[in-house]
Amino acid sequence: MERLATFIRKSMAIRKMTIRELSYRLGYSGNSFVSNVLNQKKMLPMQKVDEWAKALGLKDADLEKYYELCSVELAPKFLQRAIQHLRKKNAELESLLQNRKKG
């Protein structure tokens, strides 16, 4: 699955938004914190998730995907592992279902 930082970078690119502009929209005086989040050196603070969504101008499907990515990446590690395991099992089951439909 796509990483949150990758999704944010793509969203910024679509909107031709720079790190400086996103930092400004978020009220940061410098670019380092946003840069660190995008480079996965820092986590996006849970209490700032909505602010980031608004600053990025996310709507509809993009907003939904953003919240899903946040819920996974900001979850404790044991939950992240459980989610990854469930997604893998789901993909296996979907593949089996597709094979049964074909055969």
C-alpha positions as CSV (number, residue, x, y, z in Angstrom):
1,M,0.0,0.0,0.0
2,E,1.1,3.5,-0.7
3,R,2.8,5.4,2.1
4,L,1.3,8.5,3.6
5,A,4.3,10.7,2.7
6,T,4.1,9.5,-0.9
7,F,0.4,10.3,-1.1
8,I,1.1,13.8,0.4
9,R,3.9,14.4,-2.2
10,K,1.6,13.3,-5.0
11,S,-1.2,15.5,-3.7
12,M,1.2,18.5,-3.6
13,A,2.5,17.8,-7.1
14,I,-1.0,17.7,-8.5
15,R,-1.6,21.1,-6.9
16,K,1.8,22.4,-7.8
17,M,2.4,23.1,-4.1
18,T,5.9,23.4,-2.7
19,I,7.0,22.4,0.8
20,R,7.3,26.1,1.6
21,E,3.7,26.7,0.6
22,L,2.4,23.7,2.6
23,S,4.5,24.8,5.6
24,Y,3.0,28.3,5.3
25,R,-0.6,27.0,5.1
26,L,0.1,24.9,8.2
27,G,1.4,27.9,10.1
28,Y,5.0,26.7,10.4
29,S,7.7,29.4,10.2
30,G,10.1,27.1,8.4
31,N,10.1,24.1,6.1
32,S,12.0,21.6,8.2
33,F,9.1,19.9,10.0
34,V,7.1,19.4,6.8
35,S,10.2,18.2,5.0
36,N,10.9,15.7,7.8
37,V,7.4,14.3,7.6
38,L,7.7,14.0,3.8
39,N,11.1,12.2,4.2
40,Q,9.6,10.0,6.9
41,K,12.0,11.3,9.6
42,K,9.0,12.5,11.7
43,M,5.4,11.4,12.0
44,L,2.6,13.7,11.1
45,P,1.1,14.6,14.5
46,M,-2.2,12.9,15.1
47,Q,-3.8,16.2,16.3
48,K,-2.8,17.9,13.0
49,V,-4.3,15.3,10.6
50,D,-7.3,17.5,9.8
51,E,-5.2,20.7,9.4
52,W,-3.0,18.9,6.9
53,A,-6.0,17.6,4.9
54,K,-7.3,21.2,4.7
55,A,-3.9,22.7,3.8
56,L,-3.6,20.1,1.0
57,G,-7.1,20.9,-0.2
58,L,-8.1,17.2,-0.2
59,K,-11.7,16.3,-1.1
60,D,-13.8,13.3,-1.7
61,A,-11.8,10.1,-2.6
62,D,-8.5,11.8,-2.0
63,L,-9.6,12.8,1.5
64,E,-10.9,9.4,2.2
65,K,-7.6,7.8,1.1
66,Y,-5.7,10.3,3.2
67,Y,-7.6,9.4,6.3
68,E,-7.2,5.7,5.7
69,L,-3.4,6.1,5.3
70,C,-3.3,8.3,8.4
71,S,-5.2,5.7,10.4
72,V,-2.8,3.0,9.5
73,E,0.5,4.9,9.7
74,L,-0.3,6.7,12.9
75,A,-1.5,3.5,14.6
76,P,0.7,1.6,17.0
77,K,3.2,-0.8,15.3
78,F,1.3,-4.0,16.5
79,L,-1.9,-2.7,14.8
80,Q,0.1,-1.8,11.6
81,R,1.4,-5.4,11.5
82,A,-2.1,-6.8,12.0
83,I,-3.5,-4.5,9.2
84,Q,-0.8,-5.6,6.8
85,H,-1.5,-9.3,7.6
86,L,-5.2,-8.8,7.1
87,R,-4.6,-7.0,3.8
88,K,-2.4,-9.8,2.6
89,K,-5.0,-12.5,3.5
90,N,-7.7,-10.4,1.8
91,A,-5.6,-10.2,-1.4
92,E,-5.1,-14.0,-1.3
93,L,-8.8,-14.6,-0.8
94,E,-9.7,-12.2,-3.7
95,S,-7.2,-14.0,-5.9
96,L,-8.8,-17.4,-5.1
97,L,-12.3,-16.0,-5.8
98,Q,-11.2,-14.6,-9.1
99,N,-9.7,-18.0,-10.0
100,R,-12.9,-19.8,-9.1
101,K,-14.9,-17.4,-11.2
102,K,-12.7,-18.1,-14.2
103,G,-12.6,-21.9,-13.8
